Amino acid sequence: MVALGPRGYLKDHRDGAPGMTGIGAVVMAMIMTPVELIGKIVKPFALCLRLFANMTAGHFVILSLSA
């Protein structure tokens, strides 16, 4: 977002699929814009949860091997 600026960042996610024109492009943009924005918000939380689970599993393996 820093490199593109807010307008360029949103324009990048607002555009439809390449090669689509007319009503298909508008419908695709209306569907995909919220999906892309939700994905950008959810991704850091999902990665955080995966990291926590991997670290916890590693600790459990170490504890079970040492016990």
Secondary structure, 3 states (H helix, E strand, C coil): CCCCHHHHHHHHHHCCCCCCCCHHHHHHHHHHHHHHHHHHHHHHHHHHHHHHHHHHHHHHHHHHHHC
